[in-house]
């Protein structure tokens, strides 16, 4: 699946986020279900519903209140990325429209702290750039190592308001 990669720190455009959500739901949920039920027409009737809901979810993620955004993000992550372990997407995921929306609204959804590499991916900078920011006191370290996820989120939000 091809997903447009964004420069880190750039807020996602609603349409890019909607497109990614629709593609993910098609590939991870609807297509396998269609195979399982041998092409049942009922799956086709779900696609317009998914498109409508994806638009609503994207709007909430990007501009809804924090509580609503967190709720939608938690549901989307737990549904599209199920697993027995903690949510640990590849570094490139943070540069997708969904990754940037998640980073900007909640930081890392399941971790209080993230490694310098993950923080760099979320911010769109190098691990060395994260080290420099923490050394200068511009990004809070976590007492147990790494960087506070909330500090990454807050930095992305501040950068977003400066660009607007």
HELIX and SHEET records of a PDB file:
HELIX    1   1 UNK A   14  UNK A   25  1                                  12    
HELIX    2   2 UNK A   26  UNK A   30  3                                   5    
HELIX    3   3 UNK A   31  UNK A   36  1                                   6    
HELIX    4   4 UNK A   41  UNK A   63  1                                  23    
HELIX    5   5 UNK A   66  UNK A   80  1                                  15    
HELIX    6   6 UNK A   91  UNK A   95  5                                   5    
HELIX    7   7 UNK A   97  UNK A  106  1                                  10    
HELIX    8   8 UNK A  116  UNK A  123  1                                   8    
HELIX    9   9 UNK A  127  UNK A  135  1                                   9    
HELIX   10  10 UNK A  149  UNK A  163  1                                  15    
SHEET    1   A 2 UNK A 113  UNK A 114  0                                        
SHEET    2   A 2 UNK A 147  UNK A 148 -1                                        
END                                                                             
